[in-house]
Amino acid sequence: MQAIQYTQIGSATTTDLAVPSLRPGHALVQVMASGLCHTDIDVLYGRYGNGTFPLVPGHEFSGRVVAVAEDVTDLEEGARVVVDPNIPCGSCRSCQKGRYNLCRDLKAYGVTTDGGFAEYAIVDAKHLHDIGKLSFHTAALAEPLACVLNGLAVAGYGDASNALVFGAGPIGLLLALSLRARGVKGVAVADINEDRLRFAETLGLRPVVSGSGDLKAKHFDFVADATGLPKIVGEMISYTADGGTALVFGVCAPDAFVKVAPFEIFRRQIRLVGSHSLNKNIPEALSILHQDDCFMEKLVSHRLPLAELIPFFRKGGASAKTMKVQFSEAQ
């Protein structure tokens, strides 16, 4: 089968691999759509995960079950599914509290074990969720959407009457659309990329140029960063209204630091919250995708064969108009 494989840090290539062998408790999935995430690039360059090489990346994928192990009784061949990529240990302190995304030995498809940038993938049947009539490329958005839902659940948006999301990329727009779907009005999206801001406006969101006078200090009940830029994270609190919440959602470099004023957090009763990955949120994400009025699926800007994805793993491979890039089989 054809696959993208990381052979060592910084090296990604298309290659031919043997179709993975079926083993107990697992299913063989023909991958129909697999989304590229910035985390995939971080894994490639040794900035995320434990550097397991060689590795087939890809943790946002959907497909069709073509074979199931004999001991799997609740899954049939032909099932249309999406993957929950996280593989927690189930026994550590975090897992015992139900915080599986914070597992001390967290593994994941596409990060520590082969994932979805291949024609076939072997997946534990417990990690597969039926997608119903959703298209495969829409269902592949369930994983990033589930990360968003985990972030919103952890942070809470309560009685927020407005919100500001920094970053008009796919994740930032999923955050903004999810807030709007939950009844938060006046959702603004800030970016410096005019193409992305115009696209955000077509989704019914309010575009704002980062650093402009349109961004009012202490104005937003809920503020989230989806850029991963320390400078933006450090400025979030200045835009957060008294009693509001600031969510660190974007992935900053591990060695980055920001300056915040503790007195400001204390005096204005600001909640500063972090969020990591997803935590059993795939079913909720699928429910939202089924109800979505085709806004979220518009985030998929590229549906390409595996061989054409390689440039997007490199710096400069994406253009200003690039949103979610997917490997997509003919459907």
Secondary structure, 3 states (H helix, E strand, C coil): CEEEEEEECCEEEEEECCCCCCCCCEEEEEEEEEECCHHHHHHHCCCCCCCCCCECCCCEEEEEEEEECCCCCCCCCCCEEEECCEECCCCCHHHHCCCHHHCCCCEEECCCECCCCECEEEEEHHHEEECCCCCHHHHCCHHHHHHHHHHHHHHCCCCCCCEEEECCCHHHHHHHHHHHHCCCCCEEEEECCHHHHHHHHHCCCEEEECCCCCCCCCCEEEEEECCCCHHHHHHHHHHEEEEEEEEECCCCCCCCCCCCCHHHHHHCCCEEEECCCCCCCHHHHHHHHHHCCCCHHHHEEEEECHHHCHHHHCCCCCCCCCCEEEEECCC
